[in-house]
């Protein structure tokens, strides 16, 4: 019986380790992403998951209108945003 108790102990330790190494970081990343999507505003310059650079022209609940070139606007889901380009990053690229 002592071997079984030791095995259960190590199984529990393994599960706790997996929680802190896999599940917890994913939850933190999801929370940061949800905050970023909720804080989008008209005029933000973004990069989409597909790699398109653009500027938000209109925002709706689940969608947005994105200008990706002069006189070329597309309608996309908010979830398509990969990240918002900060002004400092933009100046470095120029």
C-alpha positions, -999 to 999 in steps of 0.1 A, spaced: 0 0 0 29 24 6 39 22 -31 4 32 -42 3 62 -18 37 74 -31 25 70 -67 -6 91 -60 15 117 -43 38 120 -74 7 121 -97 -7 150 -78 26 168 -79 28 163 -116 -8 176 -121 0 207 -100 32 213 -120 13 210 -153 -13 234 -141 13 261 -133 33 254 -165 5 251 -190 -29 262 -179 -21 293 -158 0 310 -186 -27 304 -211 -53 320 -188 -31 351 -184 -25 354 -221 -62 350 -228 -70 378 -203 -44 402 -218 -58 395 -253 -94 401 -242 -84 434 -226 -66 445 -258 -96 436 -280 -120 455 -256 -97 486 -256 -96 490 -294 -106 524 -306 -111 542 -339 -77 554 -353 -57 526 -338 -31 511 -361 -31 473 -359 -16 442 -374 -41 414 -381 -36 377 -376 -32 374 -414 -4 400 -414 -23 430 -428 -13 464 -414 -42 489 -412 -60 516 -393 -94 511 -376 -120 533 -393 -152 520 -376 -158 497 -346 -189 476 -339 -195 449 -313 -179 420 -330 -166 436 -362 -146 465 -374 -138 484 -407 -101 484 -414 -84 507 -439 -55 487 -453 -46 510 -482 -58 543 -496 -95 540 -504 -94 502 -496 -115 492 -465 -124 457 -454 -148 445 -427 -131 421 -402 -139 405 -369 -123 420 -338 -107 387 -331 -86 390 -362 -65 417 -345 -31 403 -335 -17 434 -319 -19 472 -318 11 491 -331 24 515 -305 35 550 -317 71 543 -307 73 511 -328 59 532 -357 86 558 -354 113 531 -354 100 516 -386 103 550 -404 
